[in-house]
Amino acid sequence: MEDRPGSRRVEAIVPGCVHLDLINAGIVKHPDHGDAERGQLWVGRTDWAYSTTFDLPERLRSRERIDLVFDEVDGTGEGWINGQPLGLMESRWFPHRYDVRGRLRASGNSLGAQFRAPVTEVERLAASLGERPVNGDWTPYVFQRRAACNFGWDWGPKVATAGLRAAPRIEAWDGARIVAVRPIVTTCSAEAAHVDVHVDVELAESAARQRVGAECQLELDDGRVVIGSASTIPARTGRLTLVVSIDVTNPPLWWPRGEGAQRLHSLAVSLACGTHGEVDRWSRRIGIRSIELVTERNGEPSFFLRVNGRELFVKGANWIPEGLFQGPGTAEAIDERLLQACEANLNLLRVWGGGAYERDRFYERCDELGLLLWHDFMFACATYPEEGRFPELVAAEAGHQVSRLMHHPSIALWCGGNENVWGWFSWGWKERLGAGQSWGWQYWGTTLPETCAELDPSRPFWTDSPWSGSIDRFPNDRTVGDCHVWDASLEQYRDGATPLFVSEFGCQGYSTWETLAERLSSEQLALPSAELLRRQRGTGGDEPFIDSHFAGRFTTPPATQEERVERSQQVQAYAIKTGIVWWRLSRPRCMGAIAWMLNDAWAGPSQSAIDVAGRPKPMYFALQDAFAPRRLWIVPLPDSSGAATSRLAVRGVNDLRDDWRGTCELTVVREGVSVTQHRMPFLIPASSAATVGALDELLDAGDLHGVESGTVTLRCETPEGTDAWPDPLARRAT
């Protein structure tokens, strides 16, 4: 290491990665402390080897199959056992399984994995297969199947790492084993549901010409038990799928939060194989529910989710991997973030394609909490190679992850990835590609939709995000499909045609001052801060993302760095609230808003609502307020396209299933004196948005929004609380 010959042994904690071990050994500092990011860049250009020894218990040595399984290999590496190579492992996203019977001994088995330097490896492949355009100045991450954001992003550092994200394990078995269980809800209503349980099985040699059978027991949360079975006699080894049909009368349904209870039921599967008897078991909790993606309503384009026959307005945030390395304490942090998401009135998280397929606990908690998941496959902001083994790797990844996760009722939709087609279509990428050079369309257009249709036909698949339904159409069209709103901010969210569904939008704000002070020295936080500017990964520095928003909202420049940080957070919160309020009030034209982003990876400027230490930023409370089930606001009236006009109105939203009746009070205050007051009853029907009345008509006072000498406030006399508009940070003209 450090350009010196030889090597040094460091104790490794598995699951983990080399960065965590180097930090524990005191060899590098955590990249989130001071300027330590620069001091660890050599890690990505270094080869790494993991090794250990183990004994094999006698009860395992006599089994028909003894498999060595590497579940989550982070990087390109070669496994070996007792000095014998096992093969190249080139993806983090599916298990690598090797039959090692005959290569093991009772004690002193040596096990290892040798990793190629991650940055050097992707550069080598880029040179060999031809470079592909990616968004930003990041390392060519597209040449490894792993978390893209480890190579740098516009909200995080470059920390290309390697390691074993799950402990290697020995799995010994006879006859047959369960590969996956895929419960598919084929019909679902309050009166009856039908579930086909697909049991994917791998057969060893002794299973040939023996009866292989699966028994499924579904224990409903109301105490009822439904049992089904299926069996066959295979003629040869390999794989087969047994399908067990289960009918449920009056099924207790699973609902997203805010719509009903999260009813979860225990599904147990027992696999038997001829004279071996029971050879494997599988048990998980499942939910019974239906879900649809509706892209047309009354002959017009639309985009919304329908759960158990009920239309849902999505109140969401994007999810990135929690922290930089997902080490010790990450599981607890994820639990905390998911609870914070619920407290912010969210009903959906989008697992973003530049991050990771999460651990089982993440999905289990989302099931319990009623948090729906828009789930990207791991592709983001790039063109991807289709040469060599990449199609095989992607197919294996998709098959494994869909089979692994599809029993979770929280997963609402599979999506091919993030901003890949948009980048190819609009950012000059197709012009930069060589003649006939692949860019990944095979994955989003064929591999992923076909895998989802085969393995999980009960869920919708969406090609990419954003996507307008055709490779020949501008992907970020506001009038078709989903939309990412990065070409507008703050009051501009109300300009132009209202999107049908906003799956990304955001505004930067710094981490909380407490978090910054924990990670940076007082000198590094002095105004101006070279270190904070270095942590700004958006193109153009702080000016377009933070400083430009201060103009017209504050009368004096910030006197201290702490004041500057606080102002950035205020603007961020106001921007997020402005967008969400406007789109919620556009229901049913717009049926969802997913803010970028809920959580964070390190301290500095980013679009997160919760910083890396778990501290909520003002944006978090803006989410909480703007996504409240019922709210009244004073906002502009829209025109026929959904764009804001110059007239203000009292408008409200009601996400609950009961009509909302109340009384509101309008007051105009000039120079501290209340000069106009108007009280009126209102009614907003269930699951809708409505205009109570135009402000000038309600107050009979002309075009009041242009009166700069007064403030119009709105008070709502209901238990849901009050709100006011304009916001203190709003421009005078609005």
Number of C-alpha atoms within 10 A of each C-alpha: 12 7 7 6 7 6 8 6 8 13 12 20 17 16 16 20 21 24 26 22 18 18 14 16 13 10 13 17 19 20 21 22 15 19 18 13 17 12 12 22 16 15 22 22 16 18 16 19 16 18 15 12 12 12 12 14 11 10 8 15 16 13 14 16 22 21 17 21 18 22 19 21 30 25 27 23 24 18 24 17 19 14 12 12 12 18 13 15 23 22 23 26 23 23 18 21 18 17 15 16 16 9 12 16 16 12 11 13 16 17 18 21 24 20 26 20 21 27 23 15 21 20 17 14 16 17 10 9 16 15 20 22 21 21 17 14 13 16 21 23 27 24 22 22 22 26 23 24 26 22 21 18 18 18 20 23 22 19 22 25 25 28 28 23 20 19 14 20 12 16 16 19 17 21 26 28 23 20 18 18 25 21 26 20 23 14 15 21 17 12 10 13 21 18 19 18 26 20 26 17 22 17 21 18 14 17 23 19 14 18 16 27 22 26 20 23 17 23 17 21 13 11 8 10 14 13 16 17 18 16 17 15 14 16 11 15 16 14 15 16 18 21 22 21 17 19 17 18 12 12 21 23 20 25 26 24 20 18 16 11 15 23 22 23 22 15 23 17 23 18 24 22 25 18 12 14 14 18 17 19 14 15 14 15 19 22 25 29 25 23 21 19 18 15 17 13 10 6 7 9 15 22 23 24 21 16 18 19 13 14 17 20 22 23 24 31 29 21 26 23 22 23 20 22 18 18 17 12 8 15 15 9 17 20 15 12 20 20 16 18 25 18 14 22 20 25 24 29 27 26 25 25 27 24 21 22 22 13 11 11 12 14 21 18 16 26 26 20 20 25 28 26 24 23 23 26 25 24 28 28 21 26 25 26 24 18 14 9 10 19 16 12 19 21 16 16 21 23 19 18 14 19 21 16 21 22 23 24 29 30 23 27 20 24 27 26 26 25 23 29 30 23 20 23 18 13 14 11 21 19 11 13 17 12 8 6 17 18 21 21 19 14 23 21 15 11 18 25 21 17 18 21 13 11 19 23 15 21 20 19 23 25 26 26 26 29 25 23 17 9 14 8 13 17 27 22 18 22 20 23 26 31 23 26 20 11 8 14 20 20 16 14 25 23 15 14 17 23 29 27 27 26 24 22 25 25 28 28 28 28 31 24 18 11 18 26 15 14 19 18 13 12 11 17 20 14 16 13 13 13 17 21 13 12 22 22 20 17 12 9 14 18 12 12 21 22 14 10 19 19 12 12 14 12 8 9 11 15 9 13 15 19 14 20 20 20 22 24 25 20 23 31 26 22 25 26 23 22 24 25 24 26 23 25 26 22 18 19 20 25 24 27 29 25 29 25 25 27 28 25 22 24 26 30 28 29 28 30 35 24 27 23 19 20 17 19 22 22 27 24 18 22 27 19 20 25 24 19 16 21 23 28 26 25 28 21 23 22 12 9 13 20 18 22 13 15 18 24 21 21 24 23 26 23 23 15 12 11 13 19 13 13 13 19 14 21 18 19 16 15 9 9 9 13 11 14 14 13 15 12 12 17 15 22 16 14 21 20 21 18 19 20 16 19 24 15 13 16 18 12 10 13 15 18 22 14 14 11 9 18 18 20 19 22 17 22 14 14 8 12 13 16 17 17 17 18 14 11 16 17 14 13 9 17
